[in-house]
Amino acid sequence: MREDSFATYLRSLVVGADTPVSIANGSRRAAINFDNAATTPPLKSVMREIVRFAPWYASIHRGAGVKSIMSSEMFEQSRDIIKKFVHADADKDVVICTKNTTESINILAYTLAGCGSEEVILSTDMEHLANDLPWQGKFKVDYAAIDGCGRLSLESLRQQLTKYKGKVRLVAVTGASNVTGYINPVHTIAQMAHEYGAEVFVDGAQLVPHCAIDMKPHDSAQHIDYLAFSGHKMYAPFGGGVLIGRKGAFEHSEPVYKGGGIAKLVTRRFIDWDSPPYKEEAGTPNAMAAVAMVAAIRKLSGIGLNVIHDYEHNLICYAIAGMRSIPGLELYSCAAKNEKRVSLISFTLQGIHHKMLADILSVEGGISVRNGLFCAHPYVIKLLKLSDDDIDYYYNKPNARFPGLVRISLGLYNNYREIDMLLELLHRIACNRDYYKRKYSESAKARLKSIQQEWLLASRRKLP
Ligand SMILES: Cc1ncc(COP(=O)(O)O)c(C=O)c1O
């Protein structure tokens, strides 16, 4: 498939899209990164903004100097830009700056837990552990089930809402799955949650970099009460994430982290906590993360998230169509073109362990993928249909290799040529399984290690 000028333009936007790496046959080729769901490379515009801002960089909310005042102003303005990006309410919502989605969800869980632990959190069987473990131990947690294809069952969600009627504090659901790529109908879910007097939290880690999201007005039945996402998954590294939600929810709780910058006055007799979002941002805020996130938002919005989504959707559908013709390759989500999904898919190749397949793709093709359970253990276990006995067997038996999946996840800069290279290599592996299994077996590990060692040495030589 030939690339058009738009794909070339998108590719030109990120840093390192064509970084050369050595591969098994001794040649060098541009590394192919199909692990964008884990983290994306930075946008060039983000790096430019960081450098442009650097001369003005100073402490946030902690100084009377001009640079500190300017940095603090920039930091506050970034909250408004983030709110507009997701259509949060300018007055009723707050943007709490965190280090990533995981921290955002933990803050929300601790904050809401203060309201009474008799309440129920309804999560789902398709969550990343970041939207599962923080709720446990603070609330009763139950889960809406998935259907036979791994999609969230809205019927099950309604049954759970009915079962716990009046007790559900929050429905905590992912906007898009990091395993199957399914996009959940978050507004329909919000409407259902509200009907039962619950609020809704959307884990936007995999959704926000790929699709436009609208939190909708507070008086809408489809309003999303809380949303979290990470900068490093949307081309803006530097350690920033956000939790956005109703200001009132954070007003009366104890701050989760405690330290400087969160209280108006602390005496030995009383503490007067600051108002949200400040009371949830103990310690010096991360100014560079805010600069990076705003720059990424500007670039993604400038292109148009719908445009990005369409481009990535066509790309993943092309990959899926190609994968379906590879002998022994099994896909772990619905392959239909009209399925609402972000640009990722997980699969297995019969007879080749997921770890070995990921190693082969990396060493033979310079193709980075993720393998394993993707921090969504219960979901992958369900998709693989592992029984409790299976789990115990693999978990307890020495040298038994736990089953898992291989995932490709695309970013806006990936292209058809890269997909063709993946498909060609997968085909080659599928048709020469025994050869590759021998080559990458335990006894051949030394060779793999030496290639990886070479990569490490090469990168050390390049790093300052
Ligand atoms: C769906 C989902 N939620 C939450 C997270 C956690 O994101 P972070 O590691 O940025 O906190 C991830 C990370 O992969 C994810 O895929």
The ligand as an ORCA input file, in Angstrom:
! r2SCAN-3c Opt
* xyz 0 1
  C      -6.625      1.600     29.884
  C      -5.471      2.067     30.730
  N      -5.722      2.677     31.877
  C      -4.745      3.112     32.675
  C      -3.435      2.947     32.338
  C      -2.361      3.451     33.232
  O      -1.707      4.533     32.617
  P      -0.395      5.129     33.283
  O       0.627      4.057     33.261
  O      -0.060      6.281     32.402
  O      -0.774      5.535     34.660
  C      -3.116      2.310     31.136
  C      -1.696      2.087     30.744
  O      -1.373      1.398     29.843
  C      -4.157      1.862     30.299
  O      -3.911      1.239     29.139
*
